[in-house]
């Protein structure tokens, strides 16, 4: 919990929040017993909280399967978060400029406390192969160009990076020694490139975004089909990525991304 958070913890609210996270993280709807087990709650407590959340339209109950899932009401919450965060009027125009110029997808990821990447904004024509580029998706692990950025700018030893690298998802993973060498190159150049290794047909170009204290907090990524771009365009994308990431870094004091 953040050090600035005050007040007494309300158990029922904390348990309800835990249930919502369980439903968020599950790849499929769950019945009440499954929710209770995953959340570590008594069965009766879990059901009472679930039905309360259903009444508040935050959880959907399917009467046929008898299972619970998050309600589509959360989409309106997500839109509200984006609108009030400053992303739509500060960051999105920068991403659109690149997307329109290069016919590429651009997305911004937040580095979470668990060292996953949470996609918080995504624009452009899109690249359908990149299933993790939709807003709200969690992209785990140290894979692709964003993974190289994390490895380069987070305080990890090579052995810790190897552990996270081994748990990552690649279409065609490079040898670890090559990943570590590229990580060192990223630290000196400020940009990472992955050409068809994370996703077979896609090239990713990523650059770091730093908070007001100079810590890595966001990663800006450009993704395009590899057969649509050549070496010269990749060099242009690297320059564009660094410029936009630096501009976002300089705007962090006006963004609300807590």
C-alpha positions as CSV (number, residue, x, y, z in Angstrom):
1,X,0.0,0.0,0.0
2,X,1.2,3.5,-0.8
3,X,2.7,5.4,2.2
4,X,0.4,8.4,1.7
5,X,-2.8,6.3,2.0
6,X,-4.6,7.2,5.3
7,X,-7.5,5.9,7.2
8,X,-8.7,2.5,8.5
9,X,-9.0,-0.4,6.1
10,X,-12.6,-1.4,5.6
11,X,-12.6,-5.2,5.4
12,X,-15.7,-5.7,3.3
13,X,-14.4,-3.1,0.7
14,X,-11.0,-4.7,0.6
15,X,-12.5,-8.2,0.1
16,X,-14.8,-6.9,-2.7
17,X,-11.8,-5.3,-4.4
18,X,-10.0,-8.7,-4.1
19,X,-13.0,-10.4,-5.7
20,X,-12.9,-7.9,-8.6
21,X,-9.2,-8.6,-9.1
22,X,-9.8,-12.4,-9.1
23,X,-12.5,-12.0,-11.8
24,X,-10.2,-9.7,-13.8
25,X,-7.3,-12.1,-13.7
26,X,-9.3,-15.2,-14.5
27,X,-9.3,-16.2,-18.3
28,X,-12.9,-17.4,-17.9
29,X,-16.0,-16.7,-15.8
30,X,-16.0,-18.3,-12.3
31,X,-18.7,-19.8,-10.1
32,X,-19.0,-18.6,-6.5
33,X,-17.0,-21.5,-5.0
34,X,-14.1,-20.8,-7.4
35,X,-14.1,-17.1,-6.5
36,X,-14.1,-17.9,-2.8
37,X,-11.2,-20.3,-3.1
38,X,-9.2,-17.9,-5.3
39,X,-9.8,-15.0,-3.0
40,X,-9.3,-16.9,0.2
41,X,-12.7,-16.0,1.5
42,X,-15.4,-18.0,3.3
43,X,-18.0,-19.2,0.8
44,X,-20.8,-17.3,2.4
45,X,-18.8,-14.1,2.5
46,X,-17.8,-14.4,-1.1
47,X,-21.4,-15.0,-2.3
48,X,-22.7,-12.0,-0.3
49,X,-20.1,-9.8,-1.8
50,X,-20.7,-11.2,-5.3
51,X,-24.4,-10.6,-5.2
52,X,-23.8,-7.1,-3.9
53,X,-21.5,-6.4,-6.8
54,X,-24.1,-7.8,-9.2
55,X,-26.7,-5.5,-7.8
56,X,-24.3,-2.6,-8.2
57,X,-23.8,-3.7,-11.9
58,X,-20.1,-4.2,-11.4
59,X,-20.3,-7.9,-11.8
60,X,-22.4,-9.9,-14.3
61,X,-24.0,-13.2,-13.4
62,X,-24.9,-15.6,-16.2
63,X,-28.0,-17.5,-15.2
64,X,-27.3,-20.4,-17.6
65,X,-23.7,-21.2,-16.6
66,X,-24.2,-19.9,-13.0
67,X,-20.9,-18.1,-13.3
68,X,-19.7,-14.6,-12.5
69,X,-17.6,-12.2,-14.6
70,X,-16.8,-8.5,-14.6
71,X,-19.6,-6.3,-16.1
72,X,-19.2,-4.3,-19.2
73,X,-19.9,-1.3,-16.9
74,X,-16.1,-1.3,-16.4
75,X,-15.6,0.0,-19.9
76,X,-17.2,3.3,-18.9
77,X,-14.8,3.4,-15.9
78,X,-11.9,2.8,-18.2
79,X,-13.0,5.6,-20.5
80,X,-13.4,8.0,-17.6
81,X,-9.9,7.1,-16.3
82,X,-8.4,7.8,-19.8
83,X,-10.3,11.1,-20.1
84,X,-9.2,12.4,-16.7
85,X,-5.7,11.1,-16.8
86,X,-4.6,13.6,-19.5
87,X,-3.7,10.8,-21.9
88,X,-6.4,11.8,-24.4
89,X,-5.4,15.5,-24.8
90,X,-1.7,15.3,-24.0
91,X,-0.3,11.9,-25.2
92,X,-2.8,10.7,-27.8
93,X,-2.1,13.4,-30.4
94,X,1.6,12.4,-30.3
95,X,0.8,8.8,-30.9
96,X,-1.7,9.7,-33.7
97,X,1.0,11.6,-35.5
98,X,3.3,8.5,-35.7
99,X,0.4,6.2,-36.5
100,X,-0.8,8.3,-39.4
101,X,2.7,8.9,-40.8
102,X,3.8,5.3,-40.7
103,X,0.5,3.4,-40.7
104,X,1.7,1.7,-37.5
105,X,0.0,1.0,-34.2
106,X,1.3,3.0,-31.2
107,X,0.6,2.1,-27.6
108,X,1.6,3.2,-24.2
109,X,2.3,0.8,-21.3
110,X,2.5,1.3,-17.6
111,X,5.0,-0.7,-15.6
112,X,3.1,-2.2,-12.8
113,X,4.2,-3.1,-9.3
114,X,4.4,-6.8,-10.4
115,X,6.6,-5.7,-13.3
116,X,3.9,-6.5,-15.9
117,X,3.0,-4.0,-18.6
118,X,-0.5,-2.6,-18.5
119,X,-1.6,-1.1,-21.9
120,X,-3.2,2.3,-21.0
121,X,-3.6,3.8,-24.5
122,X,-3.4,2.5,-28.0
123,X,-4.0,4.2,-31.3
124,X,-3.5,3.7,-35.1
125,X,-4.7,1.2,-37.6
126,X,-3.6,-1.6,-35.4
127,X,-1.8,-4.8,-35.9
128,X,-4.1,-7.7,-35.3
129,X,-1.3,-10.2,-34.5
130,X,-0.3,-8.1,-31.4
131,X,-3.1,-9.4,-29.1
132,X,-1.6,-7.5,-26.2
133,X,-1.9,-4.0,-27.7
134,X,-5.5,-3.4,-26.7
135,X,-6.2,-1.1,-23.8
136,X,-6.4,-2.8,-20.5
137,X,-4.4,-5.9,-21.4
138,X,-1.6,-7.0,-19.1
139,X,1.6,-8.1,-21.0
140,X,3.7,-10.2,-18.6
141,X,7.4,-10.8,-18.8
142,X,10.5,-9.4,-20.4
143,X,9.7,-10.1,-24.0
144,X,10.1,-8.1,-27.2
145,X,11.2,-4.5,-27.4
146,X,9.3,-3.4,-24.2
147,X,11.0,-6.3,-22.4
148,X,14.4,-5.0,-23.4
149,X,13.4,-1.5,-22.1
150,X,12.5,-3.0,-18.7
151,X,15.7,-5.1,-18.6
152,X,17.8,-2.0,-19.4
153,X,16.2,0.6,-17.1
154,X,15.0,-1.4,-14.0
155,X,17.6,-2.3,-11.3
156,X,18.0,-6.0,-12.0
157,X,21.1,-8.3,-12.0
158,X,21.7,-10.5,-15.0
159,X,20.5,-13.5,-13.0
160,X,17.2,-11.8,-12.1
161,X,16.8,-10.8,-15.8
162,X,17.3,-14.4,-16.8
163,X,14.6,-15.6,-14.4
164,X,12.1,-13.1,-15.9
165,X,13.3,-13.8,-19.5
166,X,12.8,-17.5,-19.0
167,X,9.2,-16.9,-17.9
168,X,8.4,-14.6,-20.9
169,X,6.5,-15.4,-24.0
170,X,8.3,-15.2,-27.4
171,X,7.4,-16.5,-30.8
172,X,11.1,-17.1,-31.4
173,X,13.2,-16.2,-28.3
174,X,16.8,-14.9,-28.9
175,X,19.6,-16.6,-26.9
176,X,19.9,-15.1,-23.4
177,X,23.4,-13.8,-24.1
178,X,22.0,-11.9,-27.1
179,X,19.2,-10.5,-25.1
180,X,21.6,-9.2,-22.4
181,X,23.9,-7.7,-25.1
182,X,20.9,-5.9,-26.7
183,X,19.9,-4.7,-23.2
184,X,23.2,-3.0,-22.8
185,X,22.9,-1.4,-26.3
186,X,19.4,-0.1,-25.3
187,X,20.9,1.6,-22.2
188,X,23.2,3.5,-24.5
189,X,20.9,4.3,-27.3
190,X,17.6,4.9,-25.4
191,X,15.5,2.7,-27.8
192,X,14.8,-1.0,-28.3
193,X,13.9,-2.9,-31.5
194,X,12.5,-6.4,-31.8
195,X,12.0,-7.6,-35.4
196,X,9.7,-10.6,-35.5
197,X,10.8,-12.4,-32.4
198,X,8.0,-11.5,-30.0
199,X,5.4,-11.8,-32.7
200,X,6.4,-13.5,-35.9
201,X,5.3,-10.8,-38.4
202,X,5.7,-7.7,-36.3
203,X,8.5,-5.2,-35.6
204,X,8.3,-3.3,-32.3
205,X,10.2,-0.2,-31.5
206,X,10.1,0.9,-27.9
207,X,11.4,3.8,-25.8
208,X,11.3,4.6,-22.1
209,X,9.2,7.2,-20.4
210,X,10.5,8.4,-17.0
211,X,8.5,9.9,-14.1
212,X,9.5,13.2,-12.4
213,X,12.0,11.4,-10.2
214,X,13.7,9.8,-13.2
215,X,12.4,6.3,-12.8
216,X,11.0,4.2,-15.6
217,X,7.2,4.3,-15.4
218,X,5.9,4.0,-19.0
219,X,7.0,2.4,-22.2
220,X,6.0,3.8,-25.6
221,X,5.9,1.2,-28.4
222,X,5.4,1.4,-32.1
223,X,4.3,-1.8,-33.8
224,X,4.1,-2.4,-37.6
225,X,4.1,-5.4,-39.9
226,X,7.7,-6.2,-40.7
227,X,7.2,-6.6,-44.5
228,X,5.9,-3.0,-44.6
229,X,9.1,-1.4,-43.2
230,X,12.7,-1.4,-44.2
231,X,15.9,-0.6,-42.3
232,X,15.6,3.1,-43.1
233,X,12.1,3.3,-41.7
234,X,13.2,1.5,-38.6
235,X,15.8,4.1,-38.1
236,X,13.1,6.8,-38.5
237,X,10.9,5.0,-36.0
238,X,13.7,4.8,-33.5
239,X,14.1,8.6,-33.7
240,X,10.4,9.2,-33.5
241,X,10.1,6.9,-30.5
242,X,12.8,8.7,-28.6
243,X,11.4,12.1,-29.3
244,X,7.8,11.2,-28.3
245,X,9.0,9.3,-25.2
246,X,11.0,12.4,-24.1
247,X,8.0,14.6,-24.7
248,X,5.8,12.3,-22.6
249,X,8.4,12.3,-19.9
250,X,8.4,16.1,-19.8
251,X,4.6,16.0,-19.5
252,X,4.4,13.5,-16.5
253,X,3.8,16.3,-14.0
254,X,0.4,17.0,-15.7
255,X,-0.7,13.4,-16.1
256,X,-2.7,11.5,-13.6
257,X,-1.7,7.9,-13.9
258,X,-1.8,6.7,-10.3
